[in-house]
């Protein structure tokens, strides 16, 4: 997050909690009146000041595939293989094994593949923007948070004049002309043509945080699927296949992954004091990924390590969890935005005020803060969890790793 803004919100929260005593409606019962220890407050300030809500492109974690990785190719080679705007081409064809009935295909051989000029012409009228966190279904921490811009995929699908027998779209990116390196994802045609539950559309994406994509982020064009994990948002996009196949055929399925599940909601901590003294309150901050089920609460729990928990309750459902404070939306967003300003007309943002319609937003991140009560010397385990908008506590309703990681974090804390 940005975090003069996050810092100010966190500082206000800490001051309200500590100074408010019994009058504070946040975590009054957990904290004694008085000031936070100087070293704890400074640790929070130093850490949060460096943070931004939107992630600059260069700071996204990179899990790119390929040998060599496409973004590492020379400029000359990128032009040769279509990885620059002026040379980019997108083929759109029927599946030869499970054909869809199309009025027209777009291919390099026929000289009518979709190019950058055509895409930008579509963008003049149909461009969309939305906030989304990019996350891997098997990695705990998100890769980055951004405002993504592109043209709805359906605009290109309709250009083929489909007639019948179209059930699924599968798509892939540049793969060094090596069939063994093809990475393919797919979507049911219903999701492409329609946006259920107020979701943004699936897009052919060319901008992130107001800037054209970099090579590492999938330039010149990538797929971005709002509600799913990163493997659905294929980089260096150059081929769409329209198919009558009735099931998913993603490359990622070969590794025993659930390829059709939406993002999960979960929480993790980000900062705790390095040194904690007997009896002093403990400020902790963290983030929550807001999945398809939304976010209602973040809760925390701390237990002595020498206290064994019930084996029959692995998710600590019977424990005495305490609500943390979800920080508000930032006023300054970070992310290296042009002139530091959000683009206009972002999905789920008010077009006049430029602020989110509600908070936290689904498919994004939110940050939280809490102050734990002073504890006697000893070793403890700190945990945090989310409660989604349907009242389901993490890791439910889908506790299985291969459909998205949201294991309850366990952090060791020692009080001396």
PyMOL commands that set and color helices and strands:
alter all, ss='L'
color gray80, all
select helices_A, chain A and resi 3-23+28-30+38-49+57-59+70-72+75-81+116-126+153-159+179-181+189-193+196-198+230-232+251-255+338-340+401-403
alter helices_A, ss='H'
color red, helices_A
select strands_A, chain A and resi 89-94+101-102+114-115+127-134+144-152+162-164+168-173+184-188+203-208+211-212+222-224+237-243+266-272+282-289+297-304+322-323+325-326+365-372+378-387+409-415
alter strands_A, ss='S'
color yellow, strands_A
deselect
rebuild
show_as cartoon
